[in-house]
């Protein structure tokens, strides 16, 4: 039997600069501070950078739903081994060569490029991450048209609880994946000095409810008023009227943040193919979307 030499990638130093701050994964303000050791059914998107934690003397395995066409990384900080041609899995094995690092990696599947941020340190590690991509789970659910529902028929508190738990517990996210999907949005706006970010769109299939999750932060020195009912979601030039909204407060004090949710129902939207826009009250300036 012919032996295939593992594909090892090593290249010149580059990527994001390594810094001690990048390794401060225990800092709650670090958006990448949560790293479950095992994660399954993580959805990849070409529009979102996927963060992976690696640790010296440990191997991180990334499992993909399709054959990998190309892998590129411009750093000697990590070696990357691809699966054997006769393997039943499509995977990459990451083995860090340094104690700390912050580098980028690009993976091409079916002509689509996915970007990864590899965070090397000694605090957190992903031993295994299994990925899905758009269309990989198309058979698991279909976007159905559900007749218009009364506001009282939608349990917004329970839906927000599901979203919050799914965002922090991969096992729970997997258990509800047949009932709820998510699409990262990453749109940022500056309004009256406040930062408004559209984080994700979630879709609760059973009731055809799309939930837009926004975060509003007030870095100014004065209290600011912004109600979720003032925010209008659009796709291209089509406006969608939220049936319900949920928020903790309408008035944000200096330094305060608030999560707001807009609930759209009965539109039969496929969130994988949609990039939502927000229109805010007259005052304010939109930042360039990420």
Secondary structure, DSSP 8 states (H G I E B T S, - for coil): -------EE---S-SS---TGGG-TT-TT-TT----SEEEEEE--TTS-EEEEE-TT-EEEEEESS---EEEE--SSEEEEE--TT-SSEEEEEEE-SSSEEEEEEEEETTEEEEEEEEE-SS---SEEEEE-TTTTGGG----------GGGS-HHHHHHHHHHHHH-HHHHHHTTTTEEEEEEEEEEEETTEEEEEEEEEEEGGGTEEEEEEEEEE-SSS-EE--GGG-EEEETTEEE--SEEEES-SEE-TT-EEEEEEEEES----GGG---EEE--SS-EE----
